[in-house]
Amino acid sequence: REEKRREEKRREEKRREEKRREEKRREGSEERRTPGRHTTPSTMDNARPPLPPFTEATARVKVQAAEDAWNTKDADTIALAYSEDTVWRNRSSFVRGRAEVREFLRGKWEREEEYRLKKHYFAHTGNRIAVTFQYEYRDRDTKQWYRAYGNEHWTFGEDGLMQVRNASINDVELIGAEDRLIGTGKEHLLVEGVFLRA
């Protein structure tokens, strides 16, 4: 009987939480419809669907969109997917704000020639997505080829813009361009970011 009461209490708390979330979403929708009403700097006018909370399907759409965008190497366009106050850790670099993101990306692709990226959905919950990825590039100065392996944790605002990007990345030297997998039809050799050698 005690266990039944606890279960009923948990269900009631869950219903209340769902009701609070629905009311919050409705309030946000009303703000966007009311002229002159105060909105946060990252307004829904600049929303980037799909929006959280994510399903596996919409999280995968988000991952593919990021892969496609980064492969363009267009720093100005890519930066628009991040909130004005976005915070990054990329390897040992710390980046804050959309303007710094643009400068970071421009410098990255000045150094990393013939860049090609592949991302893989790993997991999601609510407004967060976890990703594994690898990209290949040639160092501008040394002409050495690399494959970088990484993991990312993303956190999004209600408008679908990324607020936090936390990326841990390691490089592996390649013998040469003939070792490339991404964009060569050999991507099947990559499983969730790991190159499985025969």
Disulfide bonds with the S-S distance in Angstrom:
none
